Amino acid sequence: MKNLTRRGFIGVGAAAGMAAVLAGCSSGSGSAASASASASSASASASASASAAASAAAGGAMRFVTGGESGTYYALGTIMAQNAKEKAGLDITAVASGGSQANVNEIEDGTAQLGFCQSDVEAYAFTGTNLFDGMPVEVFSTVANLYEEQVQIVTCDENIKSVADLKGKNVSIGDAGSGVYFNAIDVLGAYGITENDIKPTYQKFADSAESLKDGKIDAAFIVAGAPTTAITDLSTSKQAYLVEIDAEHAADLIKASPYYNEATIKAGTYAGIDNDVQTLSVGAVVLAADSCSEDDIYAFVGSIFDNLDELKAANAKFGEFDLEKAASVTAVPYHPGAAKYFKEKGLEVKTK
């Protein structure tokens, strides 16, 4: 039962309980048989998750959940997985996913062994706050903090120059309950704006870009490493603008939520953006299931940081990767395999 996740355990218990109830209340063997089959199905599902976790622990295939296909997580994750196969002989498959929260859930359920996550969402999960209120997840560890994800507020309306101008507008604030959603609520709140003060739309990056292109929304929050594919595509077909988060409001938000950092999106990052734009950022972190072997995670980290020059040629975003940044997470302990690699490079990190 050790490898059974919290939700898996609840699911088996509920199914078994339902089977007992149906069997006790049934006047015929058909209902009892159906209930028994339901419990068996739930047990089989739980066993499958446990088997997947055991396979990862034994150095088997690893599923790497990333993000939407138009986001930076997916673009980098596919390159990292292929690189790990070629350089370290690891059996890793990168797949598109629902993003940070969904990735934590998949690791908890045993359906994924590696996953991208925003640093704030990682902290929420480990401490059982916000997205994971009262339900902490403790079966994962940090692998590396790779780069900063900028809070990008995109609009095609040149009259929207400040976050304050979003009041009364139709604004995409990410999928309901997503990490982007909480980032948007934080930023709006710093300017005294609540969800009720805007016309909220809940969309993924690509859908937000399409809605901006079609004039269906006025602005969108996109939290991802710049340049982000969705914004790049939008800016090639329509004039797009980035809304600045001024220094005063940024400082207030960092004080209240220290996982934010000051950030700058450089001029020229997107077509038509000719000036630097001040904003905030959170870290883009890779997580691993605790069941993953030390050797596999050690090899995975090495495949990245021992081959950065080649990776940069594949995607310029790898130019932002830095060993000290990678070892900078303090909210969630590191996987022993990652800690071993960093220690060899002279960097100490906390483990469980």
N, C-alpha and C positions, 0 to 999 in steps of 0.2 A: 504493500500500500504506500510505501515511501515515495514513489514517483508519481502517484496520482495527484492531480492538481486539486485545488480547493473547489473549483466549480465542478470538476469531474466527480469528486467525492459526493458533493451535494446532489449531483445528477443521479448517481447510482443509488444513493439513499432514497431519493424521491421516487425513482422508478421502482425500487424494491418495495417501498411502502405502498405505492399505488397497486402493485401486483397483489400484495397481501389483502388490501382493502377489497379489490375486485374479486379475489378468490373467496373471501369471506362472505361477500354480499351476493355472489353469483348463485343462481339456482341450477346452472348447467355447466358442463365441462368446457364448452366453447369459450366463455368469458374468462374462465380461470386460465385456460391455455393461452389466450391472447395476452393476459396480464403477465404470465410467466415469460412469454416471448418478448414482451416489452422490457422486462427486467433484464433478460439475457442480452438484448440488444444494447441496453445502456452499459452493462458490464463489459460487453465486447468493445464498445467505444472507448471506455476507460482503459481497457487493456491495450488498445491500439495506441493511445496516448503514452501509456507507460512504456510500451515497446519502442516507440519513437525516441523517447527520452533515453532509454537504455542503449539504443543504437548510437545516439550521439555520444553518450558517455564512453562507449567502446571505440570511438573513433570512426563512426560510420558516416553516412551521408548527412549533410546539414542543409537545411532550408533557411534562406536568408530573406526575410521580409523587408521590403524597402518602403515604397510609397507609390503615389499615382504615377502613371507613365509619363506625365508631362512635368514631373518634379525632379529636383536634383537628387533626391535619395535613390530613385530608380536608375537614373543615368550613371551615378557613381557606383551603386551597388552591383550592377551588372558587370562593370569593368573590374571591380574588386574581386568578385567571385571568379571570373575567368582568370584573373591574374593569380589568385590563390591556387587554382587548379594547375596552372602552368609552372609556377615557381615553387609551390610547396606540396603539390600532389594531393591537395585536399578536394574532397567531393562536395562542393558547395554549389547550390543553385539559387540564384537571386530571382525573386518574383515580385510583381507589383502587389501592393496591399493598400489597406485603408489608412496607413500612416501610423503615427506614434502610439496612440492608445491601442489601436487594433494590434500593433506589433507586440506590445507588452502582453496583451491578452493571449496572443498565439504562443508566445514563449511560455506563459503560465500553463496553457493547455497542452503543451508538448507537441504542437503542430509546427513549430519553428524553433530553431536553435540559435539563430542570429537575427538581429533586427536593428534598424535605425530608430532613433527616438530623439525628440527635442529634450534638452537638459531639464527644462522645467517639468515636462511630463514624466521624465524619469524620476524626478524628486517626488512628484505627486504620487506615483505608483508605489515607491518604496516606503513613503510615510503615510499612505492612505489618506490623502487630502485631495480636494477639488475633484478631478475626474474619477478618482478612486476613493472618494470620501468614505471612511470607515472600513475600507476593504484593501488593506495594504497587500502588495505583491512582493514576496521576498525570495523568489526562486530564480532571480537573474542577478547578474553582476555587470559592472562596466568593463568594456573592452578598451575604448579610446574615445576621447573627445576630439573630433576631426577638424571642424571648422565652425565659423559663426553663421547662423541663419538670421538674415536681416528681416525685420518687420517691414514689409513693403506695402505701402498703401497706394494703390494704383487707381488712377482716374483718367478719363478722356475729356473731362470738363476743366478747362483752363481757369475757371472761376473758383474752383476748390483749391485753395492754397494752404489751408491749415486744417488740422484735425477738428477744430471748432466749427469749420464750415460743413462738416458732415451731418450736423444736427438737421433733422427733417429729411435727409436724403435716403435713397434706397441703397443700402450698403451690404455687400456680401461679407459675412464675418466667419466664413469657414463652415464646415459641417457642424451641426448642433452637437455640443459637448466635446468637440475636438480640441487639440492643443491650440490651433489657430483661433478658435472661438474664444478661449480664455485670454489669449494675447490681445485680441481685439477688445474684449470687455475691459481689460486692464488699461489699455491705451485710451480708449474712450473715457473711462472713469477718471483718468488723470486730468482730463479736460472738463470734468463735470457732466459728461454725457452718459446716459444709461441706454440700455437696449431699447427701452420704450421711447427714447427720444429720436430714434432713427426708424427707417422701414427696413428691418433686417431680412436678408436673404441668406440661406444656408447652402453654400455650394463649395465644391472642390475647385482647385486652381484652374483647370482647363475650362470648366463650366463658367467660372467667374470671368475669365478672359473672353469667352464667347458672348456672355451677357453684356460685357462692356463694349465689345465690338458692335453688338446689335442695338445698343442704347437702352437695354432693359434695366440696367442698374447704373448708379452714379459713381460708385467706387467699390473697391474690393481690398480686403486684407489678404495678403499672401505672405506666409512666413516660410522662407526657404533661402538657400544660398543664392546670392545674385552672381551672375545672371541666371534667371529662372526661365525655363523653356516657355511657359505659358505667357510670360510678360514679353519675352523676346518675340514670339510669334505675333502677339497683339501689336507691338510697336512697329512691326514691319508693314502692317496694313492700315494702321490708324495712329494718329499722334497720341501718345500716352504720356502722362505726367506722374511723378512720385510726390506724395505729400510728406512734408518734413515734420518730424517730431522735435520741437525746439528744445534747447539745452535745459531750460528751467523745468519743463514738464518731464523730460527724460530723467533728470536728477531725482525728482520726487518719486518717480516710479521705481528707479533703481534702489532707492532707500527703502521703499516698502517691499520690494520683491528683488532681493539681491542676485537672483539668477539671470537678470537682464544685464546687458552691457551696452555702453555707448557704441555706436557704429556709424560708418559712413559708406554710402553707396557712391562710388566714384563717377564723375562725369564720363559719359561715353559708354557706360555699362550697357545702356539700351539706346537704340536709335532715337535721336531727338532730345535726350537728356544731356544737356550741355553743362550743367553745374553739379558739384557735389551735393548730395542730399543727406542731411543728418537724420539718424533714426536710432533704433534699438536693435539688439540681437539676443538670441539664445544659442546655446551650443548644439551642434549636431553630433550626437553620441551613438556609438554602436554598442549594443548590449549582447550578452550571451547567456544562455541558460546555464545554471550552475552545473547541470549534468554533463555539459561539454567537457571533453578531456583537456587536461592542462597542456598536453602536447599539441593538440589541434589549435587551441587558441593562441599559444605561443607562436606556432607556425603561421597562423593567420595574420597576427600583428606584424611579424617579420616580413611576410610577403608584401605588406603595404610599405613599411618604412625603410626596408632595404632596397626598394625598387621605385622610389619616388620620381626619379628622373624619367623613367619609362612611362610611369603613370601620368606624369604631367604632359607628356606628348599626346596621350589619349584624351585628356580633359584638363584644361587649365586650372580647374578647381583644386586639383591635387597640389598645386603650388602653394595653397594656403595651409596644407598639413604641416604640423610642427610637433616634434617629440614632447617638448615641454607642455604645449597645449594639450596634447594627447593624454598626458599624465596629470592633468589639472583638476579633475573631478573630485569633489570632496563629499558630495551629498550621498553617493552610493558607492560602496566598496568595489574594488576591481576583482576580476576573475584571476585566479592564481597563475594562469598561463600568460595573461597580459602583464601581471606584476613581475613575473620572471623575466620577460623581455625588457621591460623598463629598467629593472634592477641592473641588468647587464649594460645598460646605457647610462647608468649612474643616477637613475631617478627612482625614488621610493614612493610607492602608492599604498594606500590602505586596502587590506583584504578582509574578508569576513573571518 
